[in-house]
Structure formats: structure tokens, C-alpha cells
């Protein structure tokens, strides 16, 4: 199986984790320790930020 290339940068992932308050879990246990609900929230937040950025670009 080919390795998938991530769309989000590691920096963005950590920034979102900090924003959601799961950066402590991430630091102690890695991504495997972050509950799936929180991972879903990370994705939701990333989508919201991407939509906001696209809306800003349309205004310019």
C-alpha cells in the first residue's frame, strides 16, 4: 500500500490541537492517544479555517 501524503502540515495539526486543548494528550501519547471525537473536531476546525480563508480570497 502506498503511503498517503498529508494535506495539512504538521504545524497546522499541532496549532489546531492546541486550539482544541488536546495538545497535552498529543505531547504525552502522540496522535494515537487523541480520542477519535477530538480528531473529528480537528478535521471540522481545519475545514472551517479553510472555508474562511477561501471566503477571504474571494473578497480580495
N, C-alpha and C positions, 0 to 999 in steps of 0.2 A: 504494500500500500504506500502510495506517495505521501510524503509529509505535506500537510497543508500549511500554506503561508498565511499568517495572520494579517488581518486588515488593520486592526488597531495596534498602535505602537505600544510597547511595554510601558512607556512613560504615561500614556493616556490611561492605560489599565490601572496603574498604581494611583494616578490622580483621582480616578473615579472611585476606586476602593477607599481612598482616604475620605472623599466627599460623603460616601455612604457609611463610613465608620467601621469598615471591616479591615482596615489596614493593619490592625493589631493581630487579627487572626492570620492574615496573609504573611506577616512578618514571622509569626511563630510556627505556622503549619504549612505555609505555601498555599497555592491555589487549591490543592486537594482538600484543605481544611475549611474552605469557604462554603457555607451551605448553598445548595442549588437555588434556593429562593433569592439569596443575595446575588448570586451570579446572574440570575434573570433580571434582577434590579439593575445590575451593572450594564447589561445589554440595553435595557429600556432607557437608562440615563444616557448611554452613548448615542442611541438613536435620537433622543430628544436634542442633544447637543448638535448632532449632525444636521437635523432639520432646522435648528436655529441658525446655524452657520449658512445653510443653503438659502434661507429666507433673507439673511443679511446680504448675501452676494447678489440676490435678485434686486434688492433695493438700490444697489450701487450701480 
